[in-house]
Amino acid sequence: MQRQLFALCLIAVACATGVHGSCKATLNAFSTQDATILTQLAHVAEFTLQCSNSAQPSLFAEFPCGKVVPVAKVGDSKYQVSWVEDIKQGSSGNVQVRLFDEDGYANVRKAQRDGDKVSSVKSLLDITVPTKSAYKGPWIKAELLAAVLVGGVAYFAFTTKSKVQS
């Protein structure tokens, strides 16, 4: 009887501490570099997840806009999540991405159904993804600069001609 009670308590403690224990992520982030002919910027976060019990869970990511998407598994303990944003809304800085395992995702869906705040659901891990703004082209277009230069040369030529003829 005592063994069964001890086993039950041990299972309860294991469930309370979580299946995955504590996890740490090593992150590499990539962003679109040149946006001169694009309408959207792409951001990719690739990370290696190391959990204390060597688990490799299926993950879901929540972005600050509230969108929740599945995270792609690209190798042993390697995951990747990506998103796009309009160039006009894109800026450099840090984006906080919350990661959930399957149980956490079920709690997120339940909170969304019930109208509760998703921020109240405990995430498995939060990662900060640094994003960079992309090059959007020169401040002054080459055509405008050429037109101004041609106008300046023409003005100089006509004023010089009028001075020489008078």
C-alpha positions in Angstrom: 0.0 0.0 0.0 2.8 2.4 0.9 4.6 1.6 -2.4 1.5 2.4 -4.4 1.0 5.7 -2.5 4.7 6.5 -3.0 4.5 5.7 -6.8 1.3 7.9 -7.0 3.1 10.8 -5.3 6.1 10.4 -7.5 3.9 10.5 -10.6 2.1 13.6 -9.3 5.4 15.4 -8.7 6.7 14.4 -12.2 3.5 15.8 -13.7 3.6 19.0 -11.7 7.2 19.7 -12.7 6.4 19.2 -16.4 7.4 16.6 -18.9 10.3 18.6 -20.4 11.8 20.1 -17.3 13.9 23.2 -18.0 14.9 24.0 -21.6 17.5 26.3 -23.1 17.8 27.5 -26.7 20.7 28.6 -28.8 19.5 30.9 -31.5 20.5 32.0 -35.0 18.4 34.6 -36.7 18.2 35.7 -40.3 16.3 38.6 -41.9 15.8 39.9 -45.4 18.8 42.1 -46.3 17.6 43.9 -49.5 14.0 45.1 -49.9 14.3 47.4 -52.9 11.9 45.3 -55.0 10.1 43.3 -52.3 6.8 44.0 -50.5 7.4 41.9 -47.4 10.4 41.2 -45.1 11.1 37.6 -44.1 12.5 36.7 -40.7 13.8 33.2 -39.8 14.8 32.0 -36.3 16.7 28.7 -36.1 17.4 27.4 -32.7 18.8 24.3 -30.9 16.7 23.2 -28.0 18.3 21.5 -25.1 16.0 20.2 -22.4 17.2 18.7 -19.1 15.7 15.3 -19.8 16.8 15.2 -23.5 13.2 15.4 -24.8 12.5 16.7 -28.3 8.9 18.0 -28.1 6.7 19.2 -30.9 6.6 23.0 -30.5 4.3 25.9 -31.3 5.3 29.6 -31.4 3.2 32.6 -30.5 4.3 36.0 -31.9 3.5 39.4 -30.3 0.7 39.9 -32.8 -1.1 36.9 -31.2 -0.7 34.5 -34.1 0.2 30.9 -33.1 2.0 28.7 -35.6 3.7 25.3 -35.5 7.5 25.2 -35.4 9.4 23.1 -38.0 11.8 20.5 -36.8 14.8 20.6 -39.1 17.2 18.1 -37.3 18.1 16.6 -34.0 17.0 19.2 -31.4 17.0 21.8 -34.2 13.9 23.9 -34.8 13.0 26.7 -37.1 10.2 29.3 -37.1 9.7 32.0 -39.7 7.3 34.9 -40.4 6.9 37.8 -42.8 5.8 41.4 -42.3 5.1 44.3 -44.5 8.1 46.5 -45.3 6.3 49.6 -44.0 5.6 47.9 -40.7 9.0 46.2 -40.4 11.6 47.6 -38.2 14.8 46.5 -36.5 14.7 45.4 -32.9 13.9 42.3 -30.8 10.8 40.1 -31.2 9.7 38.1 -28.2 8.5 34.6 -29.4 6.8 32.3 -26.9 7.3 28.6 -27.4 4.7 26.0 -26.3 4.8 22.2 -26.2 1.6 20.2 -27.2 0.1 20.6 -23.7 0.8 24.3 -23.7 -0.7 24.7 -27.1 -3.9 22.9 -25.9 -4.1 25.4 -23.1 -3.6 28.3 -25.5 -6.4 27.0 -27.7 -8.6 26.6 -24.6 -7.8 30.2 -23.5 -8.6 31.5 -27.0 -12.0 29.6 -27.0 -12.9 30.9 -23.6 -11.9 34.5 -24.4 -9.2 34.5 -21.8 -5.8 36.2 -22.3 -3.2 33.9 -24.0 -0.5 35.7 -22.0 -1.7 34.0 -18.9 -0.7 30.6 -20.3 2.7 29.5 -19.2 5.1 28.9 -22.1 7.8 26.3 -22.3 10.4 28.8 -23.2 10.6 32.4 -24.5 13.2 33.4 -27.1 14.2 36.9 -28.1 14.8 37.1 -31.9 16.8 40.0 -33.1 15.5 41.4 -36.4 17.1 43.9 -38.7 15.5 46.3 -41.1 16.3 45.8 -44.8 17.9 48.2 -47.3 15.1 49.9 -49.1 17.1 51.8 -51.7 18.9 55.1 -51.9 17.3 58.3 -50.5 17.6 60.0 -53.8 16.8 58.1 -57.0 19.4 58.1 -59.7 17.0 59.5 -62.3 16.2 62.5 -60.1 19.9 63.1 -59.5 20.7 62.9 -63.2 17.8 65.4 -64.0 19.1 67.9 -61.4 22.7 67.6 -62.8 21.5 68.1 -66.4 19.5 71.1 -65.3 22.5 72.5 -63.5 24.8 72.0 -66.5 22.2 73.5 -68.8 21.7 76.5 -66.5 25.5 77.0 -66.3 25.8 76.7 -70.2 23.1 79.2 -70.9 24.3 81.8 -68.4 27.8 81.5 -69.7 26.6 81.8 -73.3 24.6 84.9 -72.5 27.6 86.5 -70.7 29.9 85.8 -73.6 27.5 87.1 -76.2 26.8 90.4 -74.4 
